[in-house]
Amino acid sequence: MECILILTLLVICIEDIVKRTITNKSVFFVFIISCIVSLHEVNIIIKSFLILTVISLTVYKLNLWAGGDSKLLISLSPLFSPEQCMDVIVSILLCGGVLSVFYMVKNRFIYSSNVTNLPYGVAIIGGTNLSLYFFQGLAVYL
């Protein structure tokens, strides 16, 4: 089941890079798989869901990322305990920094394009995977 989650997240990354969109169907599927794969009890899932919902909607309201990015982070929330939520955010920010540097180098030196937004879903998925790998681990990483 974890492999299905990883493959779905890979498809979302590719869609976000190519089309700059994250579909509702993909996000819903990720949420269902995340709930199935989660190692946590329901009350812990609800707490982390609420924490990451508040954080992602705040970032969305500040126009720092799009609505699909918020939905993606919320759909991944069952995978984390409330204590891990800040670790996930820090991992996402680190991946976002790497993504920003990559696109800056690409746009300045390799191929100039007039696309100004970043596929931040890639950073969200990368940060989530980093956090899962280093702090919790799923069976797919063992």
C-alpha positions in Angstrom: 0.0 0.0 0.0 2.9 2.3 0.7 4.2 1.8 -2.8 0.9 3.0 -4.2 1.2 6.1 -2.1 4.7 6.7 -3.4 3.7 6.2 -7.0 0.7 8.5 -6.6 2.9 11.2 -5.1 5.4 10.8 -8.0 2.5 11.3 -10.5 1.4 14.4 -8.6 5.0 15.8 -8.8 5.1 15.2 -12.5 1.7 16.9 -13.0 2.7 19.8 -10.8 5.9 20.3 -12.8 4.3 20.0 -16.2 0.8 21.5 -15.7 1.3 23.5 -12.4 -1.9 21.9 -11.0 -2.7 19.4 -8.4 -6.1 17.7 -9.0 -8.7 17.1 -6.4 -9.0 13.5 -7.3 -5.3 13.0 -6.7 -5.4 14.8 -3.4 -8.5 12.7 -2.3 -6.7 9.5 -3.3 -3.6 10.5 -1.3 -5.8 11.3 1.7 -7.5 7.9 1.6 -4.2 6.0 1.2 -2.6 8.1 3.9 -5.3 7.2 6.3 -4.9 3.5 5.5 -1.1 3.5 5.7 -1.0 5.7 8.9 0.4 4.1 12.0 -1.5 6.5 14.3 -4.8 6.3 16.2 -7.7 8.4 15.1 -7.4 11.1 17.7 -3.7 11.7 16.8 -4.7 11.8 13.1 -7.3 14.4 13.8 -4.9 16.6 15.8 -2.3 16.5 13.1 -5.0 17.1 10.5 -6.1 20.3 12.4 -2.5 21.5 12.9 -1.5 21.1 9.3 -4.8 22.5 8.1 -4.3 25.7 10.1 -0.7 26.0 8.9 -1.5 25.3 5.2 -4.5 27.6 5.0 -2.5 30.4 6.7 0.2 30.0 4.1 -2.4 29.9 1.3 -4.1 33.1 2.7 -0.7 34.9 2.7 -0.5 34.0 -1.1 2.8 32.0 -0.6 1.4 29.0 -2.3 -1.7 27.8 -4.2 -4.7 26.0 -3.0 -3.7 22.7 -4.4 -0.5 22.8 -2.3 -2.6 23.4 0.8 -4.8 20.5 0.0 -1.8 18.3 -0.7 -0.3 19.0 2.7 -3.6 18.4 4.4 -4.1 15.1 2.6 -0.7 14.0 3.9 -1.4 14.9 7.5 -2.5 11.4 8.7 1.0 10.2 8.2 2.3 12.4 11.0 1.9 12.8 14.8 1.2 16.3 16.1 4.8 16.4 17.4 6.1 15.8 13.9 4.2 18.6 12.2 6.9 21.2 12.7 9.5 18.8 11.5 7.4 18.3 8.3 7.1 22.1 7.8 10.9 22.5 8.2 11.6 19.7 5.8 9.2 21.3 3.3 10.9 24.6 3.7 14.3 23.1 3.1 13.1 21.3 0.0 11.4 24.5 -1.2 14.7 26.3 -0.8 16.5 23.7 -2.9 13.7 23.9 -5.5 14.0 27.7 -5.6 17.7 27.6 -6.2 17.3 24.9 -8.9 14.7 27.0 -10.7 16.8 30.2 -10.3 19.8 28.6 -11.9 17.7 27.0 -14.6 16.0 30.2 -15.5 19.1 32.4 -15.4 21.7 30.2 -16.9 20.2 27.2 -18.7 16.8 28.0 -20.1 15.1 31.3 -19.6 11.3 31.1 -19.2 8.7 33.6 -18.1 7.1 31.2 -15.7 7.4 32.8 -12.3 5.7 30.3 -10.0 7.3 27.1 -8.6 5.8 23.7 -8.5 5.7 23.7 -4.7 3.9 20.4 -4.6 7.3 18.9 -5.4 8.7 20.5 -2.3 5.8 19.4 -0.2 6.2 15.8 -1.3 9.9 15.9 -1.0 9.7 17.4 2.5 7.1 14.8 3.5 9.2 12.0 2.3 12.3 13.3 4.0 10.4 13.6 7.3 8.9 10.1 7.0 12.3 8.6 6.2 14.2 10.3 9.0 11.7 10.6 11.8 9.1 7.9 11.4 9.7 5.6 8.5 7.2 3.6 6.6 7.6 0.0 5.6 8.6 1.0 2.1 11.7 2.7 3.5 12.9 -0.3 5.5 
